[in-house]
């Protein structure tokens, strides 16, 4: 009799946690684990690690932690605690140290030591860039298919998130830039 109550309680708890979050989430923990495994240069060692992690249920536990805990935290707070961290990015013009703190990104160039800060404001649904203490809004989400972006003259334009919208924004910025000359 007690086993039945325990089983029903576990099923109810699992259902409530899945229904309560209503979010697919980024699965940051599972993706970091898979990314780490893909960085192993030898394909045979990579395959052995994959099977070992599958047999020891490392992948299963990380996916379960993402589904039940981390994605719910991400949904309710707007940030995923695992998504934060620091990475070195190789660009065509140098190396950059990118640090994510859950609210935005700090990007430091190894070439000249310059620092750029990108922040997301959930209330206004906008991304801004901070360069040498001056903050500029670079993108504001209007709805699922439109954003507002600045032109060279500082005016904000509503842009459709499509190839045509991107082309129109390119024409606005190019036309404004040439008109200013």
N, C-alpha and C positions, 0 to 999 in steps of 0.2 A: 504494500500500500504506500509506504514512504517513497519507494522508487518511482511510482507513478506521479506523485506530487512533485518530486524533484525534477523529473523529466518534463512535466508540464510547465513548471516554473522556469526551467532553462529555455524551453521553446518560447515562452512568453517574453522572457527577458531579451532573447535574441531578436524576436520580432519587433519589440518596442525600440530596441537600439537601432535596427535597420530602418524602421519606419520613421523614427524620430529625427534621423539625420537628413533623409531625402536628398542625399548628395552623392554623386559619383566620387568626387574628390580626386586628388592628384596621385595617390598611392606613392607618396614620396619615399617611404621606407623601402618598399618593394623595388621601386625604380632605382634607388641608390644601390641596393644589393645587386640587382641585375647589371647595373653600370660597372660596379666594381668587378664582377665576374667577367664581363666583356673586355676589361682592360688587361686580362691575363694574356700574354702574347702567344703562348704555346697553345694550339687548339686542343691538344690531347689533355693537357693539364686543365684547361678550361672545361672540357667535357667531364673530367673526373670531379672537379669541384662542383659542377652542376649536379651530377648524380649524387654526390655526397650530401649536398644541401637539400636535395629532394628526398633522400632516404632518411636524413636526420630531422625532417620537416622544418628546415630553416625557412624555405620559401613559403610554406604553408602558414607558419607562425607569423612571418612578416606581413603576409597578405591579410591574415585575420586581424592583426594589430591595426593595420591600415583601415580595414572595413569597420571594425567595432569601435576603435578609439580615435586614431589620428585624423581620419576623414571627418568624423563628427566634430572634433575640436576645430578643424579647419572650417567646417561649415558655420559653426556658431561664433567663432572668434574672428574669422577672416584670414587667419594665418595658420600654417602647418609647422609645428615645432621642429620637424625633421627636415623641412625644406631649407632651413637656414644653414649657413656655412660659408666657407671660403673656397674659391677655386681659382686656378691660374688658367687664363684663356690665351691661346696663341692666335693673334690676329695677323692680317697681311702686313700691317705696319708696326708690329711689336707685340709684346706680352702685356697682359693686363691682369691685375689681381682684383677679383670681383668678390665682394663680401655681401651676403644676404643676411639681414637681421629680422626678417619676417614682415617688415613694413616697407622695405625698399632695398636698394642696392647702392653700395659705395664702390666705385670703379677707380682704381689707381693705375696709372700708366707707369710701366717700368722704364720707358724711354726718357720721359722728362719729369716724372714724379707728380704730374698734375692729377687732381682728384675731382671727380664728378659724382654727384649724389642724385639718384633717382628715387622718388618717393611716390607712393600711391595713397591718396586720401579717399577712404571708403565712403565718407559722407558725401563728397562732391563727385565721386567716381572719376577722379582725374589723376593723371600722372604729371609730375612736375620734375624739373631738373634744377639742381642748385650748382652753379658754377661760381666759385670764388665769392660766395656769400649772397649772390643774386639769384632769386628763385623765379622760374618761368614755367607756366603751365604749357605742356607740350601736347596733351591729348586729354579730352574729356568724353566719356561715354555718354551719349544721348539716349540711345536704346540699343537693342540687339543688332541693329543694322546700320547705325550712324554714330559718328564721333565728331567732335569739334576740334579743329586744329588751327594753329596760327599761320598766317602768311607772313611774308617778310615785313609788311607794314604794321604788323602787330594785331590786325583785326582777326577775329576768330571766324572760321568758316565751317559749316556743317558738311561733312563728307560721308558719302555712302560707302559702306565696306564692301566694295566690289571692284572689279577691274576698271569699270567706267568711272567710279568714284575716285579711284587712285589716279587715273588719267586726268580727271577734272582738277584734282588738287595739284597735280604736277603743272598743269596749265596755269592755275592761279599763282602758284609760287614762281614759276618761270616768267609769266607775264608781269607780275608785280616787281620782280627783280629787275627785268629789263626796263620797265617804266620808270624805276627809281634812278636809273643811270642818267 
